[in-house]
Structures are given as C-alpha cells and as structure tokens.
C-alpha cells in the first residue's frame, strides 16, 4: 500500500506541470465555448393561430392555439428551437382547460433577403396530449414542420406569419400570426 501511494505521489509530482497546463487548456476551451453562447444569439416568439385537429372518425375540430417559441441561432442561418403551445375550441379556456397541449423540438434554417424579410423552414418532432374533448386523449408523438415569414419593423423585432403541422394519429395544422424578437443580429 505504501509503495502504491509513493508511486502515485512521484507520478503526480512528475506530471504536475503537464497536468496543470492541460487543465488550463481545458478551462480556456470551455470558457471560449461559453463565450460563444451569449444572449445575442437567442430569439423568442409568440403566435396566435387558427388550428384544425383531425380526429380518427374524419371529423375535425377547429380551435385557437397560443404558441411560444424559444430558439438559438447558429452561424449561416441554422437554429435550434423549442415550441410550446396550448389550444382550445373556447378562446376563454386556452390556459384553464385546453383541448390540446404540445411541445416540439425543431431544427430550423432561415434565409434573409433584405434587412426586412426573412423566410424559414423548420423540421423536428412533437409530443401532444389531448383532453377528454378529443376521442383519443392519450399522449401522441409525431413529426412536425413549419414554414414562416418574418417581416422586420426594427432590426430585432418582426411580424411573423407561419404554417405549422404536427403529424400523428390526429394531425394538427395551423396558420397563425405573431412576432419574433431576436436579441442580436439574425
């Protein structure tokens, strides 16, 4: 046991300077990575949409949906975003007793033509839960995609028009209008 501790102490003493340099390099790389994640690369959005929920019997249900988007912009127009939403056929019960709630994780690409016009396409996956107002009220997962247009009024705020689709046994389509707020240059 003594030999093991002595060997460990000698090894640590011999590699101490190399280990410290390696630790400093790891710390510098981590700090560079964290410096790249600043608040100017984030964006958020709010959207109100009219949605159609397809039920299994072929009867659709129209509802109003309130959506929130939170994203991070990478270089060259790529972004990752999370979406959350709640919808109901009664506007007063969107937050109290929603018919459907969802969350989606999306990969997005946007292209800016001028400083005032941006188009984007998103693709990802979504998970939804429905209330008793829908025939199948269990948890559902499916693919999701969106196409949108941002019309900028200022350098960082835009009016947003979007088509959003979530697949699964009861697909949901929505067309909405809202806004996006970019905290830096998009």
C-alpha positions in Angstrom: 0.0 0.0 0.0 2.9 2.4 0.9 4.6 1.6 -2.5 1.3 2.5 -4.3 1.0 5.8 -2.5 4.6 6.7 -3.1 4.4 5.8 -6.8 1.2 7.9 -7.1 2.9 10.9 -5.4 6.0 10.6 -7.6 3.9 10.4 -10.7 1.8 13.4 -9.7 4.9 15.4 -9.0 6.4 14.5 -12.3 3.3 15.3 -14.4 2.1 18.2 -12.3 3.2 20.9 -14.7 1.8 19.0 -17.7 -1.4 18.3 -15.9 -1.8 21.9 -14.9 -1.1 23.0 -18.5 -3.7 20.5 -19.7 -6.2 21.7 -17.1 -5.6 25.4 -18.2 -6.2 24.4 -21.8 -9.4 22.6 -21.0 -10.6 25.6 -18.9 -9.7 28.1 -21.8 -11.6 25.9 -24.3 -14.6 25.7 -22.0 -14.6 29.5 -21.5 -14.3 30.1 -25.2 -17.3 27.8 -25.8 -19.3 29.6 -23.1 -18.3 33.0 -24.5 -19.8 31.8 -27.9 -23.2 31.3 -26.1 -24.2 34.9 -25.5 -27.7 36.3 -25.2 -27.5 38.0 -28.6 -27.9 34.6 -30.3 -31.3 33.8 -28.8 -34.7 34.6 -30.0 -38.3 34.2 -28.8 -41.7 34.4 -30.4 -45.4 34.4 -29.6 -48.0 33.3 -32.1 -51.8 33.0 -32.1 -53.1 30.6 -34.7 -56.3 29.0 -36.0 -55.8 25.2 -36.0 -57.6 22.2 -37.3 -57.3 18.9 -35.4 -58.1 15.8 -37.4 -59.8 13.1 -35.4 -60.0 9.4 -36.3 -63.7 9.5 -37.4 -62.9 12.1 -40.0 -64.5 14.9 -38.1 -62.1 17.8 -37.5 -62.1 20.2 -34.6 -61.3 23.9 -35.1 -59.6 25.7 -32.3 -57.4 28.7 -31.3 -53.9 27.9 -30.3 -51.4 30.1 -28.4 -47.8 29.2 -29.3 -44.4 30.2 -27.7 -41.1 29.7 -29.4 -37.6 29.9 -27.9 -34.5 29.4 -30.1 -30.8 29.7 -30.5 -29.3 30.9 -33.8 -26.1 29.3 -35.1 -23.9 30.8 -37.9 -25.1 30.6 -41.5 -28.9 30.7 -40.8 -29.2 27.5 -38.7 -31.1 27.4 -35.4 -32.5 25.0 -32.8 -35.8 25.9 -31.3 -38.3 24.7 -28.8 -42.0 25.3 -29.2 -44.8 25.0 -26.7 -48.5 25.5 -27.2 -52.0 25.1 -25.9 -55.2 25.2 -27.8 -59.0 25.1 -27.2 -62.2 25.5 -29.1 -63.2 28.1 -26.5 -60.9 31.1 -26.5 -61.5 31.7 -22.8 -60.3 28.3 -21.8 -56.9 28.1 -23.7 -55.0 28.3 -20.4 -57.6 26.9 -17.9 -58.8 23.8 -19.7 -57.1 23.4 -23.1 -58.2 20.7 -25.6 -54.6 20.1 -26.6 -51.1 20.9 -25.4 -47.9 20.3 -27.2 -44.1 20.6 -27.1 -41.8 20.4 -30.2 -38.1 20.4 -30.8 -37.2 21.8 -34.2 -34.2 22.3 -36.4 -34.6 25.5 -38.4 -32.9 27.1 -41.4 -33.7 30.7 -42.3 -32.7 32.9 -45.2 -32.7 36.7 -45.2 -33.2 38.5 -48.5 -33.0 42.0 -47.2 -32.8 43.5 -43.8 -36.6 43.4 -43.7 -37.6 40.0 -45.0 -36.7 36.5 -43.7 -38.2 33.1 -44.6 -37.6 30.0 -42.7 -38.3 26.3 -42.6 -38.3 24.1 -39.5 -38.4 20.3 -39.1 -38.5 18.2 -35.9 -40.6 16.1 -33.6 -43.5 16.9 -31.4 -45.4 15.4 -28.5 -49.0 16.2 -27.7 -51.6 15.4 -25.1 -55.4 15.9 -25.6 -58.2 16.3 -23.1 -61.4 14.3 -23.0 -62.9 16.5 -25.7 -60.9 14.5 -28.2 -61.7 10.8 -28.8 -58.2 9.6 -28.2 -56.9 11.5 -25.1 -53.5 9.9 -24.6 -50.0 11.1 -25.3 -49.1 11.2 -29.0 -45.9 11.8 -30.8 -45.2 12.7 -34.4 -43.1 14.6 -36.8 -43.5 18.4 -37.2 -42.6 21.0 -39.7 -43.2 24.7 -40.2 -42.8 27.4 -42.9 -42.8 31.0 -42.0 -42.1 34.6 -43.0 -40.7 37.3 -40.8 -41.3 40.9 -41.8 -39.0 43.1 -39.7 -40.1 46.5 -38.4 -36.9 47.1 -36.5 -33.5 45.4 -36.5 -34.6 42.9 -33.9 -38.4 42.6 -34.0 -40.5 41.1 -36.7 -44.1 40.3 -37.5 -44.4 36.5 -38.1 -46.7 34.6 -40.4 -46.5 30.8 -40.1 -47.9 27.4 -41.2 -47.2 24.7 -38.7 -48.0 20.9 -39.0 -47.8 18.2 -36.3 -48.3 14.6 -37.5 -49.5 11.6 -35.7 -52.9 9.8 -35.4 -54.6 13.1 -35.0 -52.7 15.5 -37.2 -52.9 19.2 -36.4 -52.5 22.0 -38.9 -52.3 25.7 -38.0 -51.9 29.1 -39.6 -51.0 31.9 -37.4 -49.7 35.4 -36.9 -47.5 36.8 -34.1 -44.0 38.2 -33.6 -40.4 37.2 -33.2 -37.8 39.1 -31.1 -34.2 38.5 -31.9 -31.7 39.6 -29.2 -28.9 40.1 -31.7 -28.2 40.0 -35.4 -30.1 37.2 -37.1 
